[in-house]
Amino acid sequence: MYRLIYDVIQLMLLLYIAIKVSDIKSNDHDR
């Protein structure tokens, strides 16, 4: 059970980081 929760948290962190990186790249591209 705990492993499943850990995997979900890892996926959420990866998605959050990917969105942040894409946002930074898009912001740099706009400028």
C-alpha positions in Angstrom: 0.0 0.0 0.0 2.7 2.5 1.0 4.6 1.7 -2.2 1.6 2.6 -4.3 1.3 6.0 -2.5 5.1 6.6 -3.0 4.8 5.8 -6.7 1.8 8.3 -7.0 3.8 11.0 -5.2 6.8 10.4 -7.5 4.6 10.7 -10.6 3.0 13.9 -9.2 6.5 15.4 -8.6 7.7 14.4 -12.1 4.6 16.1 -13.6 5.1 19.2 -11.5 8.8 19.5 -12.4 8.0 18.9 -16.1 5.3 21.6 -16.1 7.7 24.1 -14.3 10.5 23.4 -16.8 8.1 23.8 -19.7 6.8 27.1 -18.2 10.3 28.4 -17.8 11.2 27.5 -21.3 8.1 29.1 -22.7 8.7 32.2 -20.7 12.3 32.4 -22.0 11.0 31.9 -25.5 8.5 34.7 -25.2 11.3 37.1 -24.1 
